[in-house]
Amino acid sequence: MSPIPILSLVPRYVLMFLGVLLVFSCGVAIKRIWFHPLSRYPGPKLWAASRIPYVVSLLRGTLNDDMLKLHGKYGDVIRLAPNEISFAVEEAWRDIYMHRPGHKEAKKDSIWYIAPNDMPQNIVTTTDINVRARMRRLLAPSFNDQALKTQAPMLESYANILIERLQTMYDSQKASGNVTVNILDWVNFYSMDIIGDLAMGESFHCLDESSYHPWVRTLFNFFKGMIIVAAARFFPAAELLLQQLIPRSILKKQREHTEFTNTKILQRLELKTDRPDFVTPFLKEMEKSADKMSLGEIQSTFAIILVAGSETTATTLLGIFYKLASHPEKQQRLYEESRKRYTSYNDITFESTKNFDYLEAVINESLRLCYAIPGGLPRVAPEGGDTYAGHYIPGGTSISIRPYIVFHSERYFKRGWDFVPERWLPLGQRPKEYANDYLSASQPFNVGPTGCIGKPLAWAEMRLLVAKVIWCFNISMIEDKPFNWDSLKMMMLVEKVPLWLKLQRRDE
């Protein structure tokens, strides 16, 4: 008896539907590859035909490595998807993100910038230029130099608590002759306690209790949920189905995260206090302004500040300590420069860490090599199109710079993959080998009207903690607990893993 062909078991109308779908898909792919307005741009044909390869790369956490290979093969400006152009040139910072007289602004790509859990749009996610300007104007007094000076004692206190905790751990472990610490936990504790105090009126008490607050544990799931939901938007016809496939645990934690944040922010808004945080100057500005923010906008904005302000700072601090532990000669120079600058630990303050050339050089180089948001900053070309980095881009096209590639480029940085803080020193102190480095190619806080409003605060946090840790401890890598920044998974953000370091007190 001959076997029954499998196709004979499938109803004829199903086969006809599949056949039509196959022909239609092939037609769409052919049109996208050879007859699309972006067809003249080089890039992999499969990526030009469908968003699927891009999304797979994104969700696997390999997008940066894939971008590096694709730009290496196809050039500085490539077609990354049916309707996306990727730039790996410094000029894109200016042309895409900064205001250019006579040009329309490239707005944020609404695929990526949507507030989660049906919250109102906020200062980060809004694609409306006027809404963003209103929010930045109201929030500006919370992040200016005057506000930062009032917040400085609080920043110093949290840095001191972290040092005290490390010293206590050291004293309890030194009898074993091998004091180790997972520095990832401590930079998370530090950044979260600070941002909680500033945005909600109370710390998460991570440093006090040497453990994670439940809200902090949901943080990465919050980001991961946003990225997965955004990826589903690339496929409108199947978006609802794809969203149903998102793990319920991620969505549940994301909702819990939002509910907790909204409650705490509301409590802080209702407090009658002039404590030095983000809320006090913001409320004073709101009283003077005719253009106010709704309660929903305030909660959504402070929630995103909580998330973005803590996650990016902690990621960068992790990168700084990794680079210093991996390069003992650079760490030793930073320590020696500190000894010239300070006579005691108590001399290390918010003010005294300003204009510390080598400290700032270490941080700048770590920001370049250990960028916290490596996935790019997606924008959309305005109606009518425009020219970016010398290339005309049709209106409605997704565009972005690839910081990971630009920051490592030999075109802009001599020995671009090496950790060389000296390239950031003032010209009179900079080695001649790096005199022609194009330092403005590294813009870790973005530029223009969408640049990071919290940049001064982030710098203050990093200067304080790095100076204090290196004054007190020599840090080094542990052979049996390897760590490699460039092997970390990177979606739109870096997926951090523990970094175990060996501590040795300087006074011993």
Beta strands, then each sheet from edge to edge (+ up, - down):
strand 1: 77-81
strand 2: 84-87
strand 3: 107-108
strand 4: 179-182
strand 5: 379-380
strand 6: 386-388
strand 7: 391-393
strand 8: 398-401
strand 9: 473-477
strand 10: 500-505
sheet 1: 1+ 2- 8- 5+ 3-
sheet 2: 4+ 10- 9+
sheet 3: 6+ 7-
end
